[in-house]
Amino acid sequence: MKKAIGRIYILIIMLFLYLPILTLIVLSFNEAKSMSVWTGFSLHWYAELFQSRLMMGAIVNTFSIAILAALIATIVGTMAVLGMSALKPRTENVLLGINNVPMLNADIVTGIALMLFFLMIGAPRGYMTVLFSHTVFCIPYVILSVRPRVNKNTNRLFEAALDLGASERYAFRKIVLPELWPGITSGFLLSFTMSVDDFIITYFTRGAGINTISTLIYSEVKIGIRPSLFALSTIIFVVALLVLIIVNIRQERANKHALA
Amino acid sequence: MSELIRLEGIVKRFDDTMVLNGIDLSVEENQFVTLLGPSGCGKTTTLRIIAGFETPDEGRVFFDGKDITNMPANERPVNTVFQNYALFPHMNVGENIAFSLRVKNKSEDEIRSRVKKALKLVNLKGFENRRIDQLSGGQQQRIAMARAIVNEPRVLLLDEPLGALDLKLRQEMEYELVRLKNELGITFIYITHDQEEALTMSDKVVVMNEGYIQQEGSPQEIYDEPVNAFVADFIGDSNIVPGQMVDERVVKIDGVEYPCIDGTEEGFPPRRRVDVVIRPEDIDIVPYGKGQWNGTIISKLFIGVHYEMLVQSEDGKVEWLLQNYDQHDVGEKIGMKVDPENIQIMHKPKSDAESAIEIDL
């Protein structure tokens, strides 16, 4: 009895969470433009999506910015972790505390702050400013996921490699980097999803001519939404889902490895 | 035997803490040297300076007559067995052992045969493809040894390698280490806080405390003739009591005069106040009144091979620790005697810092 109630409870939660998304996915395959009547299966809206230069441009922008921002943030963040780990513990803790602030800060504050910053230095807003902003807000997440991999043990392994005759560069590449790798990849994937997901910061830091998927949808809503946007949203959902699954599987494996 | 490693006046500070206060140490080729001391005595820092992980603030390190003070760790002809083994977790056993050979770009054939040989030396034949997390603590310890010796270093540094093992395994490994050292014919510098390990395996024991070398010598010398109360106390259970020289080769302890073998010639003239060590197994029990002094047994413990007893001396204030194979009852009055050569006279430390300088006398 208890078990059954528990199951029903979970089911209701799942329905609330996923029914809207499921509706969206179903409607993206609907033949008619209607948002309530199912008239038959069609890939019509997907075709329209891929033929629209506006939408394709937004997709390319979204994913190229996400990949580049995640890549740069991962490199900068990892280097920051390595540098910070050599500091005195107190200094490092202060820096890690400061690192947490941007993550807790409301996006709208970050977005407006970045916009004002670009206006102040007179940077023309466009692709580069969005990329820069995304890189900036991703770095704290990279630091957060790489930092736990650097510990006394990493340092010991590094010394052991030196002791066995390896140069510092060789020891870093062969011993330290593989130790950090799970943290680095999670940091990258996390950054990637954060970037794809972002609307507010992009909205404030983009120029007039550039759209990402989220800003495009926002402007389309004003003139009446087209089902091709359902198709696009479906694609984004599937991509995000895949990335999340990969991150989780990786973490699971890392945990298992740590326990063994 | 020729000198292989020499430390000269090594001083090391961490921030404002003095860790090493001028260490002079000489290690000969093929010696098994143990640095022994409580945690924080500076033994690990000394090892890290020899390995090249720390640079001394003052003093020089010589290897085979050559100054290597500023030589980076990866160029030194020494290898280390680390306290927690520091095996590379993402590599299997074979890759771990092969690491130093791969660094040197040896051919795969040579690597394979040398890894095999190293594994055979540590009695883990055929373990090449095991994962590190599949090994027991004792096996990991052996792999760490194999990895450190595969490159045939002239000196092997061992940082409390047996610390994480249980008692039985530890005793087994003590024999293994000595066997390995003899088979390889290289120099071992070994670090431990365990006096038993130090006495069992070493050719030379160096007792350290507070960043000073307190005493160095063979295990017998350290045990039989500790130079001060710290060494005596650290090496096994002891009676350490204050005394005073009253005549040439006569010391007065707790109101009783004992003949001993130290006098002016050894630096202990009459009237000098001293510390005296008498090992609990060196005090013989005789019938009441027939010994040099008398006492009452106040407690008794059976420790496997022998009994350990606390005896309150009759007239004085000292409680004596005795070890004896014969059983005596609590409350029994006994006489005690001790041979002159078992009375070890030591200088009294005047202060903490000077306790270390006393050795030079």
Interface residues (C-beta under 8 A of the other chain):
Chain A: N153 R156 L157 E159 A160 A161 L162 D163 L164 G165 A166 S167 E168 Y170 A171 K174 I175 P178 E179 H257 A260
Chain B: A51 G52 F53 P72 A73 N74 E75 V78 N79 T80 F82 N84 A86 L87 F88 P89 H90 F99 S100 V103 K104 D133 R147 A148 N151
